[in-house]
Amino acid sequence: MSLPDQKPTGASQVFVASAWLYLLLLPADIRVHGPIFLHDLLAPVFVVALLLRRNWRSWLRLPDVLLPVFLVLAGLATIVHGKGGRDIYELAIAGYMAAVFAFFVDTPLRRRHLAWYGVGVLGIMWVSAAWRLATGAMESYGVYEQTTLAFIAKRFFFTFDHPNLAGSFYALPVACLLLGIAGRGQRLRLQDLLLGLVALAALLVPLGLTVSKHMLLSAALIAGAVVVERGHAAGWRWVGLVAVAGAFVLFYLTVLFPFFPLQRSFPFFNHATWGMYTTHQSIYWRILTGSLSSLLVGVGPQALRGIYPALADPEHIRAVLAQYDQAYLTESFCTYMDSHNEYLNTGVAFGLPALLAWIGFWVGQALTAFRRQRDELVLFFVIGLLCCCLWDDLASKRWIWVTAALLVGNARREAEPVP
């Protein structure tokens, strides 16, 4: 049985208003200066809210305690690395994301308002994509032009600088919509559920136009919502998990191998070399495991840029990039590249203990929500997130932490006894 939405009273209304303003500004993606966006200016409000709420004890219990543990370990690693602007910046991002999660998880927002937010944002994205298709104004991902991936160069960016940002952001309005309609105490008939999925699929057309593997996040959320609407049945849960696993395997094959152009014989995709991302991921792995020191505290983003070129193999990288008709990028790949893997990024930046605390936090949230609150949305979202972290750095994306906080906070409030 769902709890009724509770209207915030007193000073908490200021924090609720700030939360909504942040949500409204996120999709606008208005840059103020450098890496700072307009919605980031609300960060001090979040800190004030955390100080006034004084909800410290909750952060001393599992799994929440693993987030401050991660920050402490990351801070110690940054101190060990010494002075480095990039190291401090990386730590500041981690602290900011933790503050975003802590603020939103304890800020109750009405579910029906979240549903309208989800519909509104998805609708705006749909109209934007339709207009760009009709006018031929769809952006082009320039690095894919005149390569084996030219057929997916035209992609939907929305307001963001990269289609993968739009692809990962999509999970936020999808989650908000599902929070408003899933598990409201009235189990949908199968035909009604199928009709709802068709309508949702129409809203997800722009997500497909991003051609981003991050669509797995939204797909995982939808799978979780289907399980909820089918009464948390174990059979439907396994169907959802298998569907998510199948999509993950397909997407991950495009990371591990060039994949395109497709082949006429088994396994029907290009596997002449390892994939493009593996060229820099292997370098990050060698840095992380290169010494006991790097394994324990990483090397930090500052030192990474000095170590990276020495471990790059130009001939190997050129051979891999040739599969994509991008051999001309060899020099840039030998100079420095992001690993496109959150686990490697976090490990190299802060060390294995910090990485394990970070992973433990997410796994703990999923298991706690599932075991205590029987919440499938948190479970499936975390599964999708941990999969997507194998091909991108998602820990610095504000909407990832907001989405997680909304889902976790709702699950906790739903489990609270009705007074």
PyMOL commands that set and color helices and strands:
alter all, ss='L'
color gray80, all
select helices_A, chain A and resi 12-28+38-53+57-60+66-81+85-105+111-135+142-144+150-152+163-169+171-181+190-203+205-209+215-229+234-256+276-288+292-297+300-311+314-322+327-335+342-350+352-373+376-388+398-415
alter helices_A, ss='H'
color red, helices_A
select strands_A, chain A and resi 31-33+36-37
alter strands_A, ss='S'
color yellow, strands_A
deselect
rebuild
show_as cartoon
